[in-house]
């Protein structure tokens, strides 16, 4: 019940009101400016909105992606939702009028929707191409323009404040680094400002990039750059225009000079975010404490992972001091007037350290009498507060312990103007003009023990400077080349960029300025002086030919069902749209012409009634040129089922036909995936049949999956593979055909019935018989006679006594069954005069058999020569024996030795009477030896 109850307080928690809910809340999101408006995300993926602080709720949208909904206060109050990976917005005043405000050729990638300040970002993947889009101040989405061959593998948003976007892009050649880019105010065009920023992969595919925006003074960033395996820390004061290494402190913790001199040694900082939101992380800055930066790192030629000494600067990175030998969690109170530090350790603590002179001296304070495992630090709301809370636990099984620490008693009075000094912001070179202005800030004197308070403001004054080259960065399509430093600090055009080409959105008759290669750093307020953009020329926008024409289906794949309503979407990346004609051919005889199609987003709606493949084309044409886009639409019904037709018994290394019967039969572009045995890699085909071989005996699983773009079905069968077996073709009386529905289940049932009846009338074990009824009419079947279980003597199959018994059962009409209406169906041999068919091993076995036969022939000839005088009846014997053995078609397995052949009396036909040969006086052993030799000659020659 508690999960479905909301507790509301309007008096800072003094009194709570219970509000029952009809849904289970998982997440609450409050409006950034209007506290009575909020969103609620339920566990069943529905989004609700309230405009009266949660007392009444309205269902807003279903199937909403978790953590991808936003309240926005820019221009209008919007809710931005990713619903099934479609972009949806609505005005809070009228959320019932939900509408899709951005139509893309592909669905939005999961978890790609981001809303930050003036910008909305989405990522859309169609085929193997990924495109990034941005909406500035809730206007139309525009494709973001990166350098042509950046080919980003991943894009991370770093910063969006001050009317500019900073992005970290992992380009195609990078693995553990990203390149830092900055945009124009609209967030569309991007230029590189720093290469090879280190990145770290985190659980759940999260990426941490070593870049930190310093709070308190805009335009300052810290970054860790990884080059040739070495990680070094750099700082910029002008939004990436220039980067410098951090200066090392002059002395160590004990006041002794440090052995660290540039350019071989610098200060390097860890730029990690804390996993715990209630601790500061490795670097701590604050908006109300400009110039104050405290971080963990080391001195040296590169950053060392296991070194986390603490350093502090109060002049925004120009000079540093070491304060601790180990990492501490930091909390700023009273606009940085009090710095609290607690050691980052896994052991319990009872002391904290604090400084009121920007870290120059530290005081130890026992905040509790019992040691506590510290979980985090909290301060009361407001930058001016001097009250903090340490929370943790005494033991791992205990409840939380909260300790309140109040520093107000340490300061007897409020600060006055006489308690402050002024300090001027400079970069590492000592230059005062930063971002086009000189700025000075108010700082409390070290000797003043007073509270800054709520009315404190840090900025003292600022004045603009004259513009210099350092106030301009490279424009889109340009970059600085370190190898060309000798030519000055110039921006060079990339080989793919034409500086005088009109922009993609240039309208006929309008003007545009060519790029000089430079653009003023965003939010730089310098005046006069150098103007690197002055030499740009004005051009009139020509009529641009259409380029990058794209055609797709809204929210659907290219496979649809008959009668489905389809909305085609046409997009054009470049070129004129207002004076362009669009000819649309829908592939089924419907043709139409549109104008201004991609501007008005006029939908092209259609419906295909008949299954088939339709070629849809759009041709955009104006007097400057033309472009064409095309898609193939598969109109097909979903697959219902697939049946795999395959013989149940197969010979080793013999070709076997696999056939997939698909329902419904009239399907378009069906793809078949075949899995044979334990192989995980399927065989793909567009035909519904496949010929294969099984190299080993035993049971082999065969699976076929069938896909037509809208659905996928599969069937699996097991094939038993033998070296040898018998196959007897069967036929049925014609009265069975009218009852044959020609489906696999019916054929399997009929086969099982025949097998059971035959096993009963012949006393042959049912496991040795398999009957497979073949598809189609007239109804026929094959009876497979398998080797007896446990009989490893393959030669015994040469004269299988079961075959005559089986044939006799069919010839005597002993196999019949009853179908519907009491109709008797008789099963007979397909050809009573033909022998059974032999399934056997492959050509390799036969080659060995032939070689063995030749050796037997040679031995037989020698013996006949030695005993020819004692065998006067041999010609009569050979003739009679030849006539008898012509009935046998199965090859004898010659893997046994000669002794087995001589002792194989049981293989001779029982009806053979040796006395009829006219050779009663011959020795028995010699007689049987000759008998087997003639048998071999009959079978193989």
WOHUKA-V27898 format. One record per pair of residues at least 24 apart in sequence whose ideal C-beta (glycine too) atoms are under 8 Angstrom apart, sorted by the first residue. I is the first residue (numbers start at 1). GAP is how many residues later the second one is. D is the distance in whole Angstrom. If there is no record, write none. Layout:
# WOHUKA-V27898
i/gap/d
I/GAP/D
I/GAP/D
This chain:
# WOHUKA-V27898
i/gap/d
6/48/5
8/45/6
8/46/6
8/47/7
10/43/7
19/35/6
19/36/6
21/36/7
22/35/8
23/25/7
23/34/8
26/40/8
27/39/8
27/40/7
29/40/7
29/41/7
29/42/6
30/41/7
31/40/5
31/42/7
31/46/7
32/39/6
32/40/8
32/41/5
33/40/5
34/39/8
34/43/7
37/34/7
37/40/7
37/55/6
38/33/8
39/30/6
39/32/6
39/40/7
41/25/7
41/28/7
47/32/8
47/34/6
49/30/7
49/43/7
49/46/6
51/41/7
58/37/7
60/30/7
60/35/5
60/38/8
61/27/6
61/37/7
65/45/7
65/46/7
65/48/7
67/44/8
68/43/6
68/45/5
70/45/4
72/43/6
72/66/7
74/43/7
74/44/6
74/63/6
74/64/6
75/62/5
75/63/5
76/62/7
78/60/6
80/33/7
80/35/5
80/40/6
82/26/6
82/28/8
82/29/8
82/30/8
82/31/4
85/24/7
85/25/6
86/469/6
87/26/7
87/35/6
89/49/8
102/31/8
102/33/7
102/38/8
102/39/5
103/451/6
103/466/5
103/498/7
104/29/7
104/37/8
104/465/8
105/445/5
105/446/8
105/447/4
105/464/6
105/466/6
106/446/7
107/448/7
114/43/6
116/41/6
116/44/4
117/43/4
117/44/6
118/42/7
118/45/7
118/69/8
119/41/5
119/46/6
119/68/5
121/36/7
123/32/7
126/424/8
126/426/7
134/31/7
134/52/8
134/53/4
134/54/6
136/49/8
136/50/5
136/51/6
136/52/8
142/44/7
142/46/5
143/45/8
143/430/7
144/39/8
144/43/7
144/44/6
144/46/7
145/43/6
145/44/5
145/45/7
145/331/6
145/359/8
146/35/7
146/44/5
147/43/7
147/44/8
147/45/7
147/330/7
147/332/8
147/347/6
147/349/8
148/346/7
148/348/4
148/349/7
149/347/7
150/29/8
154/24/8
154/53/7
156/51/6
156/53/6
158/51/7
158/53/6
158/55/7
159/54/5
159/62/8
160/27/8
161/57/7
162/56/6
162/57/8
162/360/7
162/361/5
163/359/6
163/360/7
164/75/7
164/358/4
164/359/7
165/25/8
166/47/8
166/55/8
166/73/8
166/74/8
168/29/6
168/31/8
168/41/5
168/43/7
170/29/7
176/24/8
176/50/7
177/49/5
178/31/5
180/31/7
180/43/7
180/60/6
182/57/6
182/58/6
182/291/7
182/340/7
184/292/7
184/335/7
184/338/7
185/337/6
189/286/8
189/287/4
190/286/7
191/282/7
191/283/5
191/284/7
191/285/6
191/287/7
191/288/7
191/328/8
192/282/8
192/287/6
193/43/8
193/46/7
193/47/3
193/48/7
193/280/7
194/29/6
194/31/7
194/40/7
194/42/8
194/46/6
194/49/6
195/30/8
196/29/5
196/30/5
196/31/6
197/26/5
197/27/7
197/28/6
197/29/7
198/26/5
198/27/7
198/28/4
198/33/6
208/64/7
208/65/6
210/61/4
210/62/8
211/60/7
212/59/5
212/71/6
212/73/8
214/71/5
214/79/6
214/102/7
214/103/8
215/70/4
215/71/6
215/72/5
216/69/6
216/70/6
216/71/5
216/72/7
216/73/6
216/74/3
216/75/6
216/76/7
216/100/8
216/242/7
217/73/5
217/74/7
217/99/6
217/208/7
217/222/8
218/217/7
218/305/7
219/215/7
219/216/5
219/302/8
219/304/7
220/96/6
220/97/7
222/47/7
222/49/6
222/61/7
222/95/8
223/48/7
224/44/8
224/45/8
224/47/6
224/79/6
230/71/7
230/72/4
231/37/7
231/71/6
231/72/4
232/34/7
232/36/6
232/69/8
232/70/6
232/71/7
233/33/7
233/34/7
233/35/4
233/36/5
233/38/8
233/64/7
233/70/6
235/82/5
235/193/7
237/79/8
237/190/4
237/197/5
237/198/7
238/189/8
238/196/6
238/197/6
238/232/7
238/233/8
238/283/6
238/286/7
239/196/7
239/234/8
239/282/5
239/283/7
239/284/8
240/233/7
241/229/6
241/230/8
241/231/8
241/232/5
241/280/6
242/185/8
242/228/7
244/183/7
244/184/5
244/185/8
246/71/6
246/74/7
247/71/7
247/72/7
247/73/7
247/181/6
248/51/5
248/72/7
249/50/8
249/62/7
249/70/7
249/71/5
249/72/5
249/73/6
250/69/8
251/70/8
251/71/8
252/70/6
253/69/5
253/70/7
253/71/8
253/72/6
258/41/6
260/39/4
260/40/7
264/37/6
265/34/6
265/35/6
265/36/6
266/33/7
266/34/8
266/35/8
267/30/6
267/31/8
267/32/6
267/44/6
267/53/6
268/29/5
268/30/6
268/31/8
268/32/7
268/34/7
268/35/4
268/36/8
269/26/4
269/27/7
269/28/4
269/34/8
269/42/7
270/25/7
270/26/5
270/27/6
270/33/7
270/38/7
271/24/8
276/99/7
276/100/6
277/99/8
278/97/7
278/98/3
278/99/6
278/100/6
278/113/8
279/50/4
279/65/8
279/97/6
279/98/7
280/49/5
280/50/4
280/51/7
280/97/8
282/26/7
282/45/7
284/46/4
284/48/7
286/46/5
286/50/6
286/97/7
287/96/8
288/44/8
288/47/4
288/48/7
288/95/4
288/168/8
288/170/7
289/43/5
289/46/6
289/47/3
289/169/8
290/26/7
290/151/5
290/168/5
290/169/8
291/24/6
291/25/4
291/132/7
291/134/7
291/150/6
291/152/8
292/40/7
292/44/5
292/47/8
292/66/7
293/24/6
294/29/8
294/36/5
294/45/7
294/65/7
296/31/4
308/36/8
310/31/8
312/27/8
312/46/7
312/47/4
314/44/4
314/45/7
314/129/7
315/108/6
315/110/8
315/111/8
316/109/6
317/111/7
318/108/6
318/109/7
318/110/6
318/112/8
321/38/7
321/39/7
323/32/8
323/36/5
323/39/7
328/25/8
329/45/7
329/47/8
329/48/6
331/46/5
331/48/6
331/57/6
333/46/6
333/52/6
333/53/5
333/54/8
333/55/6
333/74/6
334/49/8
334/50/6
334/51/7
334/52/5
334/73/8
334/117/6
334/118/5
334/119/8
335/48/5
335/49/6
335/117/5
335/121/5
335/123/7
337/107/6
337/114/7
337/115/5
338/48/6
338/69/5
340/37/7
340/48/6
340/65/8
342/32/6
342/35/7
342/48/7
346/27/8
347/24/8
347/26/8
348/24/6
348/25/5
348/44/8
348/46/7
349/24/8
349/25/6
352/38/7
352/53/7
354/53/7
356/54/7
356/93/7
357/89/4
358/88/8
360/86/7
365/40/7
367/36/5
367/38/5
368/33/8
368/35/5
370/24/6
372/29/5
372/31/7
375/25/7
382/72/7
384/67/8
384/68/7
384/69/5
384/70/4
384/72/7
386/24/8
386/25/7
386/65/7
408/43/7
410/39/7
411/38/6
411/39/6
411/40/5
412/37/7
412/38/8
413/37/5
413/38/7
414/36/6
414/37/5
414/39/5
415/29/6
415/33/6
415/35/4
415/36/6
415/37/5
415/38/7
415/41/7
416/34/8
419/25/6
419/26/6
419/29/4
419/31/5
420/24/6
420/25/7
420/28/8
421/24/6
422/38/5
432/33/8
433/32/4
433/33/8
433/35/7
433/93/7
435/36/8
435/86/7
435/88/7
435/89/5
435/90/7
436/28/6
436/29/6
436/31/7
436/35/5
436/85/8
436/88/4
436/89/4
436/90/3
436/91/7
437/25/5
437/26/6
437/27/5
437/28/6
437/88/5
437/89/7
438/24/6
438/25/5
438/27/6
464/61/5
464/62/6
464/63/5
465/61/5
465/62/8
465/64/8
466/60/6
466/61/7
466/62/5
466/63/3
466/64/8
467/53/8
467/59/4
467/60/7
467/61/6
467/62/4
467/63/5
467/64/7
468/58/7
468/61/6
468/62/5
469/61/6
469/63/7
471/49/6
471/50/6
471/53/5
471/55/5
471/59/8
472/46/4
472/47/7
472/48/6
472/49/7
472/58/8
472/60/4
472/61/7
473/45/7
473/46/6
473/47/8
473/48/5
474/43/6
474/44/7
474/45/8
475/40/5
475/41/7
475/42/6
475/43/6
475/44/5
476/39/7
476/43/8
477/38/7
478/37/7
478/39/4
478/40/8
490/27/8
491/26/4
491/27/6
492/25/7
493/24/6
500/37/8
500/39/7
502/37/7
502/39/5
502/40/7
502/42/6
504/69/7
504/70/5
504/71/8
506/35/4
506/36/8
506/38/7
507/34/6
507/69/7
507/71/7
508/33/6
508/34/7
508/35/5
508/36/8
508/68/6
508/70/7
508/71/6
509/31/7
509/32/6
510/30/8
510/31/5
511/27/5
511/28/7
511/29/6
511/30/7
512/26/8
512/27/6
512/29/6
513/24/7
513/25/6
513/26/7
514/25/6
542/82/7
543/33/5
543/36/6
543/79/6
543/80/6
543/81/5
544/30/7
544/31/4
544/32/5
544/80/6
545/30/5
545/31/8
545/77/7
545/79/4
545/80/3
545/81/7
545/82/7
546/26/5
546/28/7
546/29/4
546/30/7
546/31/8
546/34/5
546/74/4
546/75/7
546/76/7
546/79/7
546/80/7
546/81/4
547/25/7
547/26/6
547/27/4
547/28/5
547/80/6
548/24/6
548/25/3
548/26/5
548/27/8
548/79/7
549/24/8
549/69/7
549/71/5
549/78/4
549/79/7
549/80/4
550/79/6
551/65/7
551/66/8
551/67/5
551/78/4
551/79/7
551/80/5
552/79/7
553/78/8
553/80/8
554/49/8
557/152/6
557/153/8
558/73/6
558/74/7
558/75/6
558/76/6
558/151/7
559/74/8
559/75/4
559/76/8
559/77/6
559/149/7
559/150/3
559/151/5
560/48/7
560/73/7
560/74/7
560/75/6
560/150/8
561/74/7
561/75/7
561/76/6
561/77/7
561/149/7
562/46/6
562/47/6
562/48/6
562/49/6
562/73/6
562/74/8
562/75/7
563/44/6
563/45/8
563/46/6
564/43/7
564/44/8
565/40/7
565/42/6
566/39/7
566/40/5
566/41/7
566/42/7
566/67/7
567/36/5
567/37/7
567/38/5
568/35/8
568/36/4
568/37/8
568/38/7
568/48/7
568/50/8
569/34/8
569/35/8
570/27/5
570/28/6
570/34/7
570/48/6
570/59/7
571/27/6
572/26/5
572/48/6
572/55/8
575/45/8
575/47/8
575/49/8
575/50/8
575/52/7
576/46/6
576/48/7
579/43/5
579/44/8
580/40/5
580/41/7
580/42/5
581/39/7
581/40/5
581/41/7
582/36/6
582/37/7
582/38/5
582/39/8
583/35/7
583/36/5
583/38/7
584/32/8
584/33/7
584/34/5
585/30/8
585/31/7
585/32/5
585/33/8
586/28/7
586/30/5
587/27/3
587/28/5
587/29/5
587/30/8
587/46/7
588/26/6
608/25/7
608/27/4
610/25/7
611/24/5
611/25/5
611/26/7
611/55/6
611/57/7
612/56/7
613/55/5
613/56/7
634/34/5
634/35/6
634/74/7
634/75/5
634/76/8
635/33/7
636/31/6
636/32/5
636/72/5
636/73/7
636/74/6
637/27/6
637/30/8
637/73/8
638/70/8
638/72/5
638/73/4
639/24/7
639/25/8
639/28/7
639/31/8
639/67/6
639/68/8
639/69/6
639/71/8
639/72/5
639/73/7
639/74/5
640/24/6
640/73/7
641/72/5
641/74/8
642/62/6
642/63/8
642/64/4
642/71/5
642/72/7
642/73/5
643/72/6
643/100/8
643/101/5
644/58/7
644/59/8
644/60/5
644/71/4
644/72/7
644/73/5
645/99/7
645/130/6
646/56/6
646/71/5
646/73/6
647/72/7
647/125/6
647/135/8
648/69/8
648/70/8
648/71/6
648/72/6
648/122/5
648/124/5
648/136/7
649/70/7
649/71/5
649/72/8
649/73/7
649/76/6
649/78/8
649/121/6
649/123/8
649/135/4
649/137/7
649/190/7
650/44/6
650/69/5
650/70/7
650/71/5
650/72/8
650/189/8
651/70/7
651/71/7
651/72/7
651/73/8
651/74/7
651/188/4
651/189/6
651/190/7
651/191/8
652/42/6
652/43/7
652/44/7
652/45/5
652/69/5
652/70/7
652/71/6
652/189/5
652/190/7
653/40/5
653/41/7
653/42/6
653/188/6
653/189/3
653/190/8
653/191/8
654/39/7
654/40/8
654/185/7
654/188/7
655/36/5
655/37/8
655/38/6
656/35/7
656/36/6
656/37/7
656/38/7
656/63/7
657/32/6
657/33/8
657/34/6
658/31/6
658/32/5
658/33/8
658/34/6
658/44/6
658/46/7
659/29/6
659/30/5
660/28/5
660/29/7
660/44/5
660/46/6
660/55/7
661/27/7
661/83/8
661/114/8
662/26/7
662/44/5
662/51/8
667/41/5
668/40/7
669/39/6
669/40/7
670/36/6
670/37/7
670/38/5
671/35/7
671/36/5
671/37/7
672/32/6
672/33/7
672/34/6
673/31/7
673/32/4
673/33/8
673/34/7
674/28/7
674/29/7
674/30/6
675/26/8
675/27/7
675/28/4
675/29/8
675/30/8
676/24/7
676/25/8
676/26/6
677/24/7
694/25/7
694/27/4
696/25/7
697/24/5
697/25/6
697/26/6
720/50/8
720/66/8
722/64/7
722/65/6
722/117/7
723/71/7
723/117/7
723/118/5
723/122/8
724/63/7
724/70/6
724/73/5
724/114/7
724/115/7
724/116/5
724/117/7
724/166/8
724/169/8
725/59/6
725/60/6
725/61/5
725/62/7
725/113/8
725/114/5
726/58/7
726/59/4
726/71/8
726/74/6
726/77/6
726/110/4
726/111/7
726/112/6
726/113/7
726/164/8
727/55/5
727/56/7
727/57/6
727/58/8
727/109/6
727/110/4
727/111/8
727/112/6
728/54/7
728/55/4
728/57/7
728/75/8
728/78/7
728/79/7
728/101/7
728/108/5
728/109/7
729/51/7
729/52/8
729/53/6
729/54/8
729/100/7
729/101/4
729/102/7
729/105/8
729/108/7
730/24/7
730/41/7
730/50/7
730/51/4
730/52/7
730/53/6
730/80/7
730/97/6
730/98/7
730/99/7
730/100/6
731/47/7
731/48/8
731/49/6
731/50/8
731/96/8
731/97/6
731/98/7
731/99/5
732/46/8
732/47/5
732/48/7
732/49/7
732/93/6
732/94/7
732/95/6
732/96/8
733/91/8
733/92/5
733/93/4
733/94/8
733/95/8
734/44/7
735/88/6
735/90/6
736/43/5
736/83/7
736/89/5
737/40/5
737/41/6
737/42/6
739/80/5
739/81/6
739/84/8
740/37/6
740/39/5
742/33/6
742/34/7
742/35/7
747/25/8
747/26/4
747/27/8
747/28/7
748/25/8
750/29/8
750/31/8
751/30/7
753/64/5
754/27/7
754/29/7
754/61/6
754/63/7
754/73/6
757/58/5
757/59/8
757/60/6
758/25/7
758/48/7
758/51/6
758/57/6
761/48/5
761/53/5
761/54/7
762/40/7
762/43/5
762/44/6
762/47/5
764/38/6
764/41/7
764/42/7
765/24/7
768/34/8
780/50/7
781/46/8
784/55/8
785/51/7
793/100/8
793/103/8
794/99/4
794/101/7
795/97/6
795/98/4
795/99/8
795/100/8
795/101/6
795/105/8
795/109/8
795/112/7
796/111/8
797/93/6
797/96/7
798/90/7
798/92/5
798/93/7
798/94/4
798/95/7
798/109/7
799/89/7
799/91/8
799/108/6
799/110/7
800/90/7
803/33/5
807/25/8
807/29/8
835/52/7
835/54/5
836/53/8
838/51/6
838/52/5
838/53/8
840/51/7
846/45/8
848/46/8
849/42/6
849/44/8
849/45/5
849/91/7
850/90/7
852/42/4
853/41/7
853/83/6
853/87/4
853/88/7
856/38/8
856/77/6
856/80/5
857/76/8
857/79/8
857/80/7
857/84/8
859/39/8
859/74/8
860/70/7
860/73/4
860/76/8
860/77/8
863/63/8
863/66/7
863/67/7
863/70/8
864/66/8
867/59/6
870/52/7
871/48/6
871/51/6
871/55/8
871/59/8
872/46/8
872/47/7
873/44/5
873/45/4
873/46/4
873/49/8
874/45/7
874/56/7
876/41/6
876/42/6
876/43/8
877/40/4
877/41/8
877/42/7
877/53/7
877/54/8
877/57/8
878/56/6
880/36/7
880/37/7
881/31/8
881/50/7
881/53/5
881/54/7
881/57/8
882/52/7
882/56/6
884/25/6
884/28/7
885/49/8
885/50/6
885/53/5
885/54/7
886/52/7
888/50/8
888/51/7
891/48/6
891/49/7
892/43/7
892/44/7
892/47/6
894/42/8
901/28/8
901/31/5
902/26/6
902/27/6
902/30/7
904/24/8
904/28/7
